[in-house]
């Protein structure tokens, strides 16, 4: 998985509690495997558990697969 960018909306209320990030994968199958490998990583599991000591920090996750258009700078 390749990290493309991380963004925060400019306007409230989303600016207070929303993180948007773009990742690249070779395929949907690779995306599924990459996420499974990431979630199984012992270091990630430790950090994830520690980050939730005072409650969950993520209330929902949305995933959207996208394709760049011909005129997009990202291809």
N, CA, C and O atoms as CSV, one atom per row, in Angstrom:
chain,resi,resn,atom,element,x,y,z
A,1,UNK,N,N,0.859,-1.165,0.000
A,1,UNK,CA,C,0.000,0.000,0.000
A,1,UNK,C,C,0.898,1.218,0.000
A,1,UNK,O,O,1.902,1.268,0.711
A,2,UNK,N,N,0.527,2.194,-0.803
A,2,UNK,CA,C,1.307,3.423,-0.939
A,2,UNK,C,C,0.488,4.601,-0.436
A,2,UNK,O,O,-0.637,4.827,-0.882
A,3,UNK,N,N,1.060,5.340,0.488
A,3,UNK,CA,C,0.394,6.522,1.027
A,3,UNK,C,C,0.499,7.662,0.025
A,3,UNK,O,O,1.597,8.035,-0.387
A,4,UNK,N,N,-0.655,8.219,-0.369
A,4,UNK,CA,C,-0.702,9.318,-1.330
A,4,UNK,C,C,-0.836,10.664,-0.632
A,4,UNK,O,O,-0.125,11.609,-0.974
A,5,UNK,N,N,-1.737,10.766,0.340
A,5,UNK,CA,C,-1.913,12.032,1.035
A,5,UNK,C,C,-2.920,11.943,2.163
A,5,UNK,O,O,-3.741,11.027,2.214
A,6,UNK,N,N,-2.843,12.908,3.066
A,6,UNK,CA,C,-3.722,12.998,4.235
A,6,UNK,C,C,-4.326,14.390,4.263
A,6,UNK,O,O,-3.637,15.378,4.011
A,7,UNK,N,N,-5.616,14.467,4.571
A,7,UNK,CA,C,-6.336,15.732,4.475
A,7,UNK,C,C,-7.305,15.892,5.634
A,7,UNK,O,O,-7.791,14.912,6.199
A,8,UNK,N,N,-7.580,17.160,5.981
A,8,UNK,CA,C,-8.588,17.517,6.971
A,8,UNK,C,C,-9.516,18.532,6.313
A,8,UNK,O,O,-9.040,19.498,5.717
A,9,UNK,N,N,-10.820,18.337,6.406
A,9,UNK,CA,C,-11.748,19.322,5.839
A,9,UNK,C,C,-11.515,20.707,6.450
A,9,UNK,O,O,-11.121,20.815,7.611
A,10,UNK,N,N,-11.756,21.754,5.676
A,10,UNK,CA,C,-11.558,23.116,6.165
A,10,UNK,C,C,-12.704,23.588,7.040
A,10,UNK,O,O,-12.482,24.385,7.951
A,11,UNK,N,N,-13.908,23.128,6.799
A,11,UNK,CA,C,-15.085,23.675,7.472
A,11,UNK,C,C,-15.605,22.763,8.574
A,11,UNK,O,O,-15.591,21.537,8.460
A,12,UNK,N,N,-16.067,23.405,9.651
A,12,UNK,CA,C,-16.705,22.694,10.752
A,12,UNK,C,C,-18.083,22.215,10.288
A,12,UNK,O,O,-18.663,22.834,9.396
A,13,UNK,N,N,-18.610,21.171,10.843
A,13,UNK,CA,C,-18.057,20.409,11.953
A,13,UNK,C,C,-17.044,19.351,11.539
A,13,UNK,O,O,-16.315,18.838,12.389
A,14,UNK,N,N,-16.978,19.009,10.248
A,14,UNK,CA,C,-16.080,17.934,9.828
A,14,UNK,C,C,-14.617,18.231,10.116
A,14,UNK,O,O,-13.832,17.306,10.325
A,15,UNK,N,N,-14.238,19.496,10.132
A,15,UNK,CA,C,-12.845,19.848,10.407
A,15,UNK,C,C,-12.422,19.452,11.817
A,15,UNK,O,O,-11.230,19.354,12.109
A,16,UNK,N,N,-13.388,19.229,12.679
A,16,UNK,CA,C,-13.091,18.895,14.072
A,16,UNK,C,C,-12.882,17.401,14.291
A,16,UNK,O,O,-12.280,16.999,15.287
A,17,UNK,N,N,-13.379,16.565,13.357
A,17,UNK,CA,C,-13.353,15.130,13.656
A,17,UNK,C,C,-13.211,14.233,12.432
A,17,UNK,O,O,-13.585,13.061,12.478
A,18,UNK,N,N,-12.679,14.768,11.343
A,18,UNK,CA,C,-12.591,13.969,10.126
A,18,UNK,C,C,-11.170,13.982,9.570
A,18,UNK,O,O,-10.547,15.036,9.439
A,19,UNK,N,N,-10.676,12.798,9.249
A,19,UNK,CA,C,-9.391,12.620,8.577
A,19,UNK,C,C,-9.677,11.864,7.284
A,19,UNK,O,O,-10.321,10.815,7.299
A,20,UNK,N,N,-9.200,12.396,6.183
A,20,UNK,CA,C,-9.360,11.744,4.884
A,20,UNK,C,C,-7.968,11.395,4.386
A,20,UNK,O,O,-7.077,12.243,4.368
A,21,UNK,N,N,-7.785,10.151,3.984
A,21,UNK,CA,C,-6.488,9.785,3.429
A,21,UNK,C,C,-6.684,8.957,2.174
A,21,UNK,O,O,-7.686,8.260,2.011
A,22,UNK,N,N,-5.698,9.051,1.291
A,22,UNK,CA,C,-5.734,8.346,0.012
A,22,UNK,C,C,-4.555,7.375,-0.005
A,22,UNK,O,O,-3.409,7.756,0.233
A,23,UNK,N,N,-4.866,6.123,-0.289
A,23,UNK,CA,C,-3.865,5.069,-0.405
A,23,UNK,C,C,-3.968,4.452,-1.785
A,23,UNK,O,O,-5.051,4.410,-2.370
A,24,UNK,N,N,-2.857,3.974,-2.309
A,24,UNK,CA,C,-2.857,3.276,-3.596
A,24,UNK,C,C,-2.499,1.815,-3.369
A,24,UNK,O,O,-1.616,1.485,-2.578
A,25,UNK,N,N,-3.204,0.957,-4.082
A,25,UNK,CA,C,-2.948,-0.484,-4.085
A,25,UNK,C,C,-2.921,-0.926,-5.546
A,25,UNK,O,O,-3.509,-0.266,-6.402
A,26,UNK,N,N,-2.256,-2.018,-5.833
A,26,UNK,CA,C,-2.207,-2.524,-7.199
A,26,UNK,C,C,-3.568,-3.043,-7.667
A,26,UNK,O,O,-3.878,-3.003,-8.858
A,27,UNK,N,N,-4.380,-3.532,-6.718
A,27,UNK,CA,C,-5.690,-4.093,-7.058
A,27,UNK,C,C,-6.541,-4.151,-5.798
A,27,UNK,O,O,-6.037,-3.942,-4.695
A,28,UNK,N,N,-7.811,-4.432,-5.957
A,28,UNK,CA,C,-8.675,-4.619,-4.784
A,28,UNK,C,C,-8.214,-5.805,-3.956
A,28,UNK,O,O,-8.264,-5.767,-2.727
A,29,UNK,N,N,-7.766,-6.855,-4.626
A,29,UNK,CA,C,-7.281,-8.037,-3.906
A,29,UNK,C,C,-6.055,-7.679,-3.070
A,29,UNK,O,O,-5.923,-8.119,-1.928
A,30,UNK,N,N,-5.159,-6.875,-3.647
A,30,UNK,CA,C,-3.987,-6.423,-2.897
A,30,UNK,C,C,-4.400,-5.536,-1.729
A,30,UNK,O,O,-3.811,-5.617,-0.651
A,31,UNK,N,N,-5.396,-4.699,-1.929
A,31,UNK,CA,C,-5.875,-3.836,-0.848
A,31,UNK,C,C,-6.366,-4.684,0.318
A,31,UNK,O,O,-6.037,-4.414,1.473
A,32,UNK,N,N,-7.146,-5.697,0.012
A,32,UNK,CA,C,-7.668,-6.581,1.064
A,32,UNK,C,C,-6.523,-7.262,1.816
A,32,UNK,O,O,-6.533,-7.326,3.045
A,33,UNK,N,N,-5.538,-7.770,1.072
A,33,UNK,CA,C,-4.391,-8.417,1.707
A,33,UNK,C,C,-3.562,-7.414,2.506
A,33,UNK,O,O,-3.142,-7.709,3.625
A,34,UNK,N,N,-3.324,-6.228,1.939
A,34,UNK,CA,C,-2.538,-5.209,2.644
A,34,UNK,C,C,-3.172,-4.828,3.971
A,34,UNK,O,O,-2.479,-4.721,4.982
A,35,UNK,N,N,-4.497,-4.620,3.976
A,35,UNK,CA,C,-5.180,-4.261,5.222
A,35,UNK,C,C,-5.145,-5.406,6.219
A,35,UNK,O,O,-4.960,-5.176,7.414
A,36,UNK,N,N,-5.318,-6.627,5.753
A,36,UNK,CA,C,-5.259,-7.785,6.656
A,36,UNK,C,C,-3.873,-7.903,7.282
A,36,UNK,O,O,-3.752,-8.135,8.485
A,37,UNK,N,N,-2.831,-7.744,6.472
A,37,UNK,CA,C,-1.461,-7.793,6.991
A,37,UNK,C,C,-1.212,-6.674,7.992
A,37,UNK,O,O,-0.601,-6.899,9.037
A,38,UNK,N,N,-1.680,-5.472,7.679
A,38,UNK,CA,C,-1.517,-4.325,8.573
A,38,UNK,C,C,-2.205,-4.575,9.911
A,38,UNK,O,O,-1.613,-4.346,10.966
A,39,UNK,N,N,-3.445,-5.040,9.874
A,39,UNK,CA,C,-4.195,-5.271,11.106
A,39,UNK,C,C,-3.638,-6.426,11.924
A,39,UNK,O,O,-3.859,-6.484,13.134
A,40,UNK,N,N,-2.922,-7.344,11.289
A,40,UNK,CA,C,-2.316,-8.471,12.000
A,40,UNK,C,C,-0.947,-8.143,12.579
A,40,UNK,O,O,-0.400,-8.926,13.355
A,41,UNK,N,N,-0.393,-7.002,12.214
A,41,UNK,CA,C,0.940,-6.619,12.668
A,41,UNK,C,C,0.943,-6.401,14.182
A,41,UNK,O,O,0.152,-5.599,14.678
A,42,UNK,N,N,1.807,-7.090,14.928
A,42,UNK,CA,C,1.831,-6.957,16.387
A,42,UNK,C,C,2.082,-5.529,16.879
A,42,UNK,O,O,1.494,-5.103,17.872
A,43,UNK,N,N,2.946,-4.800,16.194
A,43,UNK,CA,C,3.218,-3.423,16.615
A,43,UNK,C,C,1.968,-2.553,16.454
A,43,UNK,O,O,1.649,-1.756,17.336
A,44,UNK,N,N,1.258,-2.704,15.325
A,44,UNK,CA,C,0.024,-1.960,15.111
A,44,UNK,C,C,-1.007,-2.334,16.168
A,44,UNK,O,O,-1.676,-1.454,16.709
A,45,UNK,N,N,-1.147,-3.614,16.471
A,45,UNK,CA,C,-2.118,-4.050,17.477
A,45,UNK,C,C,-1.821,-3.408,18.827
A,45,UNK,O,O,-2.738,-2.992,19.535
A,46,UNK,N,N,-0.539,-3.328,19.184
A,46,UNK,CA,C,-0.140,-2.704,20.453
A,46,UNK,C,C,-0.493,-1.209,20.462
A,46,UNK,O,O,-1.093,-0.715,21.417
A,47,UNK,N,N,-0.119,-0.501,19.403
A,47,UNK,CA,C,-0.398,0.941,19.314
A,47,UNK,C,C,-1.902,1.185,19.297
A,47,UNK,O,O,-2.387,2.106,19.954
A,48,UNK,N,N,-2.627,0.386,18.569
A,48,UNK,CA,C,-4.076,0.521,18.488
A,48,UNK,C,C,-4.720,0.345,19.863
A,48,UNK,O,O,-5.584,1.131,20.252
A,49,UNK,N,N,-4.308,-0.668,20.584
A,49,UNK,CA,C,-4.850,-0.911,21.930
A,49,UNK,C,C,-4.526,0.259,22.860
A,49,UNK,O,O,-5.397,0.730,23.592
A,50,UNK,N,N,-3.283,0.727,22.833
A,50,UNK,CA,C,-2.873,1.834,23.692
A,50,UNK,C,C,-3.621,3.122,23.364
A,50,UNK,O,O,-3.908,3.916,24.260
A,51,UNK,N,N,-3.937,3.332,22.095
A,51,UNK,CA,C,-4.618,4.573,21.703
A,51,UNK,C,C,-6.069,4.610,22.155
A,51,UNK,O,O,-6.706,5.663,22.119
A,52,UNK,N,N,-6.593,3.470,22.580
A,52,UNK,CA,C,-7.994,3.406,22.971
A,52,UNK,C,C,-8.192,3.291,24.483
A,52,UNK,O,O,-9.291,2.982,24.942
A,53,UNK,N,N,-7.146,3.535,25.247
A,53,UNK,CA,C,-7.225,3.427,26.707
A,53,UNK,C,C,-8.329,4.324,27.267
A,53,UNK,O,O,-9.046,3.922,28.183
A,54,UNK,N,N,-8.471,5.527,26.729
A,54,UNK,CA,C,-9.493,6.466,27.201
A,54,UNK,C,C,-10.722,6.487,26.300
A,54,UNK,O,O,-11.497,7.443,26.329
A,55,UNK,N,N,-10.904,5.451,25.510
A,55,UNK,CA,C,-12.048,5.356,24.613
A,55,UNK,C,C,-11.617,5.332,23.156
A,55,UNK,O,O,-10.494,5.703,22.816
A,56,UNK,N,N,-12.524,4.891,22.313
A,56,UNK,CA,C,-12.240,4.792,20.881
A,56,UNK,C,C,-11.970,6.177,20.283
A,56,UNK,O,O,-12.610,7.163,20.649
A,57,UNK,N,N,-11.020,6.228,19.368
A,57,UNK,CA,C,-10.729,7.496,18.695
A,57,UNK,C,C,-11.285,7.514,17.266
A,57,UNK,O,O,-11.236,8.541,16.590
A,58,UNK,N,N,-11.807,6.386,16.818
A,58,UNK,CA,C,-12.400,6.289,15.482
A,58,UNK,C,C,-13.846,5.854,15.646
A,58,UNK,O,O,-14.122,4.815,16.245
A,59,UNK,N,N,-14.770,6.647,15.114
A,59,UNK,CA,C,-16.181,6.292,15.236
A,59,UNK,C,C,-16.704,5.576,14.001
A,59,UNK,O,O,-17.638,4.780,14.101
A,60,UNK,N,N,-16.113,5.848,12.821
A,60,UNK,CA,C,-16.516,5.121,11.622
A,60,UNK,C,C,-15.431,5.224,10.570
A,60,UNK,O,O,-14.650,6.174,10.539
A,61,UNK,N,N,-15.406,4.225,9.714
A,61,UNK,CA,C,-14.448,4.185,8.607
A,61,UNK,C,C,-15.248,3.982,7.332
A,61,UNK,O,O,-16.115,3.111,7.264
A,62,UNK,N,N,-14.952,4.786,6.325
A,62,UNK,CA,C,-15.563,4.632,5.009
A,62,UNK,C,C,-14.450,4.355,4.014
A,62,UNK,O,O,-13.384,4.969,4.079
A,63,UNK,N,N,-14.694,3.439,3.103
A,63,UNK,CA,C,-13.708,3.079,2.092
A,63,UNK,C,C,-14.336,3.225,0.717
A,63,UNK,O,O,-15.434,2.728,0.471
A,64,UNK,N,N,-13.631,3.911,-0.179
A,64,UNK,CA,C,-14.094,4.112,-1.540
A,64,UNK,C,C,-12.965,3.796,-2.502
A,64,UNK,O,O,-11.881,4.369,-2.397
A,65,UNK,N,N,-13.204,2.901,-3.427
A,65,UNK,CA,C,-12.216,2.606,-4.460
A,65,UNK,C,C,-12.447,3.549,-5.627
A,65,UNK,O,O,-13.586,3.763,-6.043
A,66,UNK,N,N,-11.366,4.115,-6.157
A,66,UNK,CA,C,-11.487,5.110,-7.216
A,66,UNK,C,C,-10.481,4.802,-8.333
A,66,UNK,O,O,-9.460,4.151,-8.112
A,67,UNK,N,N,-10.798,5.283,-9.526
A,67,UNK,CA,C,-9.886,5.220,-10.672
A,67,UNK,C,C,-9.611,6.645,-11.128
A,67,UNK,O,O,-10.536,7.454,-11.194
A,68,UNK,N,N,-8.343,6.977,-11.450
A,68,UNK,CA,C,-8.046,8.316,-11.966
A,68,UNK,C,C,-8.580,8.478,-13.395
A,68,UNK,O,O,-8.598,7.524,-14.173
A,69,UNK,N,N,-9.002,9.668,-13.718
A,69,UNK,CA,C,-9.430,9.976,-15.068
A,69,UNK,C,C,-8.206,10.265,-15.942
A,69,UNK,O,O,-7.114,10.501,-15.426
A,70,UNK,N,N,-8.388,10.247,-17.239
A,70,UNK,CA,C,-7.278,10.440,-18.166
A,70,UNK,C,C,-6.494,11.724,-17.920
A,70,UNK,O,O,-5.278,11.754,-18.109
A,71,UNK,N,N,-7.179,12.783,-17.502
A,71,UNK,CA,C,-6.506,14.067,-17.310
A,71,UNK,C,C,-5.988,14.274,-15.891
A,71,UNK,O,O,-5.486,15.351,-15.571
A,72,UNK,N,N,-6.100,13.262,-15.041
A,72,UNK,CA,C,-5.621,13.356,-13.664
A,72,UNK,C,C,-4.105,13.317,-13.620
A,72,UNK,O,O,-3.479,12.589,-14.391
A,73,UNK,N,N,-3.512,14.090,-12.730
A,73,UNK,CA,C,-2.065,14.050,-12.549
A,73,UNK,C,C,-1.617,12.786,-11.851
A,73,UNK,O,O,-0.454,12.395,-11.955
A,74,UNK,N,N,-2.530,12.141,-11.136
A,74,UNK,CA,C,-2.226,10.881,-10.450
A,74,UNK,C,C,-2.700,9.739,-11.353
A,74,UNK,O,O,-3.889,9.631,-11.652
A,75,UNK,N,N,-1.788,8.914,-11.773
A,75,UNK,CA,C,-2.148,7.761,-12.618
A,75,UNK,C,C,-1.454,6.515,-12.163
A,75,UNK,O,O,-1.639,5.453,-12.756
